[in-house]
Amino acid sequence: MKFYITTPIYYVNDIPHIGHAYTTVAADVMARYKRLCGYQVFFLTGTDEHGQKVQQAAEKRGVTPQKHADELHIAFKNLWKKLNISNDDFIRTTEERHKKVVQKALQILFDKKDIYKESYEGWYCLSDERFWMEKDLKEGNCPDCGRKVEYIKEWNYFFRMSNYRDWLIQHIKENPRFIMPESRRNEVLGFLGRPLGDLCISRPKERLSWGIPLPFDENYVTYVWFDALVNYISAIGFEYDKDKFKNWWPSNHHLLGKDILTTHSVYWSTMLKALDLPLPENIFAHGWWTVNGEKMSKSRGNFVNPHELIDKYGVDALRYFLMREVPFGLDGDFSQRALIGRINSDLANDLGNLLSRTLNIIKKFKEGKIPPEIDGKNRSMEQNIQEYFKYDPTLKGFESYAANSFNSFMCKLEFHYALSYIWKIIGDMNEYVQKAAPWAEKDDGILSNTLYTLSEGLRIIAVYIYPFMPETGQEIWNQLGIKERIENCNFKESIKWGGLKDGIEIKIGRQLFPRVEEKMEIGDEVTATVTESAVAAEERQLISIDEFAKVDLRVGEIKQAEKIEKSKKLLKLKVDIGTEERQVVAGIAEHYTPEELIGKKIVLVANLKPAKLMGTESHGMVLAAGGDGRLVLIGFDGEVKLGSKVK
Ligand code: ME8
């Protein structure tokens, strides 16, 4: 079973931004998933280093195009490393292995008369590097990028693309998965419904010198798109490594943005047909990211640099956000606010808390070791879960149910569905832990079952999220005390219930996702700081505002105070909370004399379960702050009514 996936090769005219990161992360998610599923995977990315754009960028910097490309392609490699991209190869179009294949492909087409020379005149867009017919221009400018066009007349070489139009229409119609999503497929069919010209594949050297020379005419270089598209076959050995090529071609997915759908679905498909090669199984054109509603560009100053986001929020938070926020195929708008929202809710609250809660309870009640699943004299695991899960899928059934749905989402590149599906299960587990309340469980068997259920659920979730968040998936395993690396496991095997061995020692580690505090600034700008995770894991247990609201805090006044016999620390207080007087035992005898307490306004926890301390009943708790061996009662800065709620 083999799987070959590609990203576009990116122009080295500038450094990469989140748009480039988007396609590459998506390809990485698929590559990692398929590897886990046992596929032999080839994941290709790279850089497009010829053509006018790159030549101009080099001129601007006052360096040769080669030096420029040598320097700039590193920016892409560095970003992919930082994003944990697991590409198997990185192709540069200035490499010999690529140039040779481009020339070979040109020669094949020239020899079979699919390439011919003709005089040509028309409107040329420097930025798009293509000719337009006068009727296509928009107010005299390029209909695609809106920039100025030049009138050019020259001899050039052409590829007989028009010959393949009817065949291509039929291929697209017969293969619904060839172009995805469907809306894009219809767009291409619409484009092909109009007359299709031949493709100009050369540029005279006197106008553009930075390109691969045509093998049959040294006065010309190859059109950058003909050069670039060939990367998908040059990297895997076309015409120089037959076995390698046979193993990998045709590719399973070409992932790209909607901006370059025509070049891939029309130019590339017809080029392949002319070369007698089968077409890729799928070309997937995803949507476009804008930033706060605007097109991203350096000149607008809204260029989103992935390095900064990774430094601020972590690599997996960014990977998760890109894959979860927008359905793959639709356009999306990037804002830090949305990113922070995802981090705080999905990652910190839902996933991070679930792990830290589970592990801390295991630490506290089970000496830090994964407890066994079933205690003979107690309820079975199924009973345990069924009680809390009234709906399907139960956690236990999730290995088959979830795997099927998850796999079908992944095969359709519906990353957001795959993730929301997993987050539904994470939500179920949070509900489960809340209802099962293991911290209050007295029955040891039930407690063991609950804790096993939670840790085994987390172990499996880690496998599911690993393709999206490789570091987080592995970190969950590490903290559960599992020594293996997820990438060395088999997906189907590792999602089977019961894989977690009881008795292993957990290793509570870093907080998975620290909450990010959001601070609004002028306009729509958001600055954010990551809260430090220095506090011990137990203290980091965050609660929601609703959970906090469960504590009934009231203003009270101490009416009476007396020592409790034989106790050094305890005082018996009578506290007036407006509607009633409460008897409360407080451990403040070493810090206050009974007399000085009378008339003090204090904060009382009014809904605490009654307790007996040294034989005296206590109906609440008085709040005090400690430090340097001294306890100080919490009071008020001004007048407050007895019984008012403290919020
Ligand atoms: O077109 N939103 O390179 P390129 C989403 N060299 N994706 C975006 C994006 C955005 N705002 N901006 C860029 C080229 N992308 C050619 C490709 S392939 C044989 C040659 C992504 O550097 C998206 O994948 O302009 C888009 O198709 C690609 O970067 C364009 O990269």
Residues whose N, C-alpha, C, O or C-beta is under 5 A from the ligand:
A	BS01	ME8	P8 I9 Y10 Y11 G19 H20 T23 D48 A228 L229 L256 G257 I260 G287 W288 W289
